[in-house]
């Protein structure tokens, strides 16, 4: 099982980024996938989750209306579109999912002017 995130970087407040997480080693389409983040000195928190069966989503309250999780089962990839970014969104973002609840290595998102 492998999860590889990409798409992080430095962006100004109000900007956008799209994170990608490429999955391999398991049947991607049947597993719920999630994005978490961890800011310095803080606990890791769930940002968004996409249920594989129902297609339902859940979001951290502070990102509702700004972030959107989606997936492409043909590409074994889950995405996190992040709009209207704020400095408080600065964190390492991690992809999580699969039969072993695996984690990716993380991708840094920094929102700063």
C-alpha positions in Angstrom: 0.0 0.0 0.0 1.4 3.4 -1.0 -0.1 6.9 -0.8 1.8 9.7 -2.4 0.7 13.3 -1.9 1.6 16.2 -4.2 0.5 19.7 -4.9 1.5 21.6 -1.8 3.4 24.8 -1.8 3.5 28.5 -0.9 0.4 30.5 -1.7 -0.8 34.0 -0.8 -4.0 34.4 1.4 -7.0 34.1 -0.8 -5.3 31.8 -3.2 -6.0 28.2 -4.2 -4.2 24.9 -4.3 -5.2 21.4 -5.4 -3.6 18.5 -3.6 -3.4 15.1 -5.1 -2.9 11.7 -3.5 -2.0 8.8 -5.8 -2.8 5.4 -4.3 -1.4 2.0 -5.1 -1.4 -1.5 -3.7 -5.0 -1.8 -2.9 -8.5 -1.7 -4.6 -8.8 2.1 -4.3 -12.4 2.4 -5.4 -13.9 0.5 -2.4 -12.2 2.5 0.4 -13.1 5.8 2.0 -10.3 8.3 1.6 -9.5 11.2 3.9 -7.3 14.3 4.1 -5.8 15.3 7.4 -3.5 18.2 8.4 -1.1 18.9 11.2 0.1 22.4 12.0 3.2 23.0 14.1 2.5 22.3 17.8 -1.0 21.0 17.1 -2.6 17.7 16.8 -3.4 16.1 13.4 -7.0 16.9 12.5 -9.5 15.5 9.9 -10.0 18.0 7.1 -12.2 16.1 4.7 -13.5 12.6 4.1 -15.1 11.0 1.1 -17.1 7.8 1.7 -16.5 5.2 -1.0 -20.0 3.6 -0.8 -22.4 6.6 -0.4 -20.2 9.3 -1.9 -21.0 11.4 1.1 -18.5 13.9 2.3 -17.6 15.5 5.6 -15.5 18.5 6.3 -13.8 20.3 9.2 -16.1 23.2 10.1 -13.4 25.8 9.4 -12.9 24.6 5.7 -16.6 24.1 4.8 -17.4 26.1 1.7 -13.7 26.5 0.8 -12.4 23.0 0.4 -13.7 20.2 -1.7 -12.6 16.5 -1.7 -13.1 14.4 -4.8 -11.7 11.2 -6.3 -11.0 9.6 -9.6 -11.3 5.9 -9.3 -9.8 5.4 -12.8 -6.6 7.2 -11.7 -6.6 5.8 -8.2 -6.3 9.4 -7.0 -8.0 11.5 -4.4 -7.9 15.3 -4.5 -8.4 18.2 -2.2 -9.3 21.5 -3.9 -8.5 24.3 -1.5 -9.8 27.8 -2.2 -9.8 31.1 -0.3 -6.8 29.9 1.6 -6.0 31.5 5.0 -2.8 31.6 7.0 -4.4 29.3 9.5 -4.6 26.6 6.8 -0.8 26.4 6.9 0.0 22.8 7.8 1.4 19.5 6.5 -1.5 17.8 4.7 -1.7 14.0 4.7 -3.8 11.5 2.7 -5.2 8.6 4.6 -7.0 5.4 3.6 -6.9 1.9 2.3 -7.3 -1.5 4.1 -4.5 -0.7 6.6 -5.6 2.9 7.2 -2.3 4.0 5.7 -0.8 7.5 5.6 1.1 9.3 2.9 4.3 11.2 3.6 2.5 14.6 3.7 2.8 17.7 1.6 3.5 21.2 3.1 1.0 23.9 2.5 2.0 27.4 3.5 -0.3 30.4 3.3 1.5 33.6 3.7 1.9 37.0 2.0 
